[in-house]
């Protein structure tokens, strides 16, 4: 029976490669790979905040973000990697949608001449994320439009960024809460992408 399953899987993958040569998009290949080998996260229940963020995510999500998880929500996660840049900051959970994603955290500062925020150096990175990687980050957020850090992610051809800043105040000037779930979607394609992993 195992041989039959293995043979069917090989035939399915061979068919996918054949179709890929006939113009099938990277997005369709990504969806197929996700069905064959979905990323699973180390949680006690199948309805943790990580799974909830997966269910709420748009189709182009590269990374799931959970802002300010409660102690009970943190207790549902069996293991995570801790990033502690500000011990007083609440946790932000970061979970790449696909294993093998590249993650980099950059400190950024305002360039007075250009008026743009620029990377001053990488402070953490994961060259190829492991299956089920969850990062629990304690990172100071800057004011709206004044981020402190940039989280960059890429997987295969696609990349995206997330900036650690507070949301803009509402029309009356009152503070706005961070959403419980946020995402990094596909924001661009790497110009040097050759199609190989």
N, C-alpha and C positions, 0 to 999 in steps of 0.2 A: 504494500500500500504506500509506503514511504517513497519507493521508486516511482510509482505512478504520480504522486504529488510533485516530486522533483522534476519528472519529465514534463508534466504540465506547466510547471513554473518556468522551465527552460524554454519551452515552446512559446509561452506567453511573452517572455522577455525577448526572444528572437523576433517575434512578430512586432514587438514595440520598436526594436532597433530598425527593422525593415520599414515600418511606417515613419520612423524618425527621418530616414533618408528621403522619404517622399513628402517632406514638408510639415510633419507634425510638430507643433510648437513645444518649446521647453515647458510651458505651463501645463500642457496635457501630460507630458512625461513626468512632471512633478506630481501631479494628481495621482497618476498611476503608481508611482513609487511610494506615495503616502498611503495608498490603499494596501499595497503589498507589504510595506514595513513601516507602519505608523510610529511616530515618536511617542513613547510612553513615559510618564513622569512618576517618580517615587512618592506616591501619596497613599494615605490610609483608606480613603474612600474614592469612589469613582465620580464624586461630585464636589471635589475640592475647588478652591478658588481658581486653581490652574485650569481644571477641566471646564469650569464656568467661563473663564476667559477664552478658552478654545472655542466654545460654542457661540460666544458673542463676536468672535473675530471675523473681519472681512476675508474674502477668499485670497487676497494678495498679501495677507499678513506674513511677515518674516519672523516676528517676535511678539510674544504675549507679555503685557505689563500689568501687574496688579499693584495698585497704589494703596498704601496704608493698611495692609492686612491686619486683622485682629490677632490677638494671642491664640484664640481657638483655631483660626484659619492657618496660622503658622504651625500649630501643633499637628495639623493634618498632613504636613509635608514630612516625609521620612528623612530625606537628606537634601541639603542645599549647600552651595558654596557661599561663604560670607565675604562681602566686600564692605569694609568699614572705613569710610573716609570722614564720617562725622558721627560720632557715637550718640549724639543727641537727635539725629534725624530719624524719622520713622522709616520703616522698611519699605522698599520697593522690590517686588519680585519680578525677575526677568527670566523668561523661558523661551529659548529659540524654538521655532516651530519644527525645524528639521535638524537632525543630528548632522554634524559636519559643517555647521555654519561657522563663519569667522566672526568673532566679536572683539571690538576694541573700545576702550573707554579713554577719551581724551579730555584733558583739562583745557578749557578755552578762556580767552581773555579778549577784551575789546581792544582793537587796534585804533588808537586815537586818530591816526592819519586817514584811514579808510572808513572809519565808523562801522566796521564789520567785526564780528567775533571770529577769532581764529584759533586754531589748535596750537597749544604751546608744548604738547608732548603727550604721548600715550602713558597712562598710569596703570593700565591693566589690559590683558588680552587673553583670549582663548583662540588659538590658531584653528582648531577644528573641535567644535563642541561635541561632548559625549552625548550618548543617548540619554534622554531624560534630564539634561542639565537644567537646574534651577539655580539662579543667583539671587541671594537676598542682599540687596545693596542698601547701605546707609550713606546717603549722599546729600549734601547740602544743595538745596535748589536756590537759584537766583530769583530775583523779582521778574515779573513778566517782561519779556524782551531783553532780559539780562541773564542768560544761562551761565551756569558754572561749569558744566560738563556736557560732552556729547558722547552718546553711545552709538557706535557705528556697527552695522551688521551686514554681512554679505553671504549669500548662498548661491552657488553656481554663478549665473550671469547677473543676478539682481543684487542691489544694495539699498540701504536706507539708513536714516539717522534719527535719533531722538535726543532732544535737548532738555536737560534738567533745569527747569524754570517753573515758577508758579504761574497759574493761569491769570489772564488779565482780569481786573475787577469788573463787576457788572456796570450797567449804565449809571447807577447811583453812586458808584465808587466803592461798593461793598466787596470784600474779598470773595473770590469764587473758589469753591472746593475742587480739588483734583477729582477727576472721574475715578470710579473704582477700577475700571478696566480701560486700558489704552493699548495701542498697537504700533508697531513699526511696519508699514506697508512697503511694497516695492516702489522706490522713488526714482530708480534709474537702472541702466544696464551698464556694466563695466565695458569700457571701450576696447579692452584687450581680451575679451572673453573669446575663447576658441571652441567652446562647447565640450571640453573635456573636464572631468572632475579632478 
